[in-house]
């Protein structure tokens, strides 16, 4: 992929969106990989991976298909992760069904061609069959129904909070600040150049194309490309990247015990998390507390001078003041109880 050449019109037409299908695809990748990035992800894998392995054991064709389709050779078959459709609000099952229909409706010859690119050569004889799009769609439907849909509202809140934070970075410091930590190989090179990865592919011009940025909660990232026109023109691309916030479980925003006794557990948890600016939406998603509770905690902390706030575009971001930092730091690292910081990037 190398680097992309984009112009002002491309950036002006770019936007952040959420996608239940791409969230589900990332969850499928996590189930296949089986390696957790943090304890909450480990618990999720422990809950769902046995059933996933059992399902594949009962369907050997799909078991053979999955590693090929999901990029065993570092290239995901394009039809598996389509660019989100225009105008979708990505709010839940209706949006998922719309996106999944595009996977299921992929012509068999197009799916086979995509898989050969991902496999870097001819497919095994067992995969030379016309029903592969249906098999991928059925598996994505199963992952959505059993492992993603029950937690989709919380997953969406985490993703939307990440979007709020990045649009705040964009308004304060430009595209470099918003994009540089999406992926370890992605960098804004200046001028009109966006490096996507370190591979030695020729530069690609995105002049006039739409570029979407799609956060997902698993620690996964990839590029989705819309199927080109007959003349080879691609109109829409998606950069899928891991959220900066973990899919925290309710009540797991741990705070030092002494600080919790002083301020109350919920309020202390909010203060601990605000070492980086967050919106109320982000705090609700990460702490699992209700919007009203988070709002009351923030008001008390504001009145006490322990947190401050500033506007970033249409959002208000809260952050710890110097006094708040001193109060949290006084607990010492061995007593702080702060949640472990996740890596800034996915693979």
Secondary structure by P-SEA (a helix, b strand, c coil): ccbbbbcaaaaaabbbbbbaaaaaaaaaaaaaacccccaaaaaaaaacaaaaaaaaaacaaaaaaaaaaaccccccccccccccccccccccaaaaaaaaaaaaaccaaaaaaaaaaaacccccccccccaaaaaaaaaaaaaaacccccaaaaaaaaaaaaaaaaaaaaacccccccccccccccccccccccccccccccccccccbbbbbbbbcccbbbbbbccccccccccbbbbbbbbcccccccccccccaaaaaaccaaaaaaaaaccccccaaaaaaaacccaaaaaaaaaaaaaaccbbbbbcccbbbbbbcaaaaaaaacccccccccccccccccc
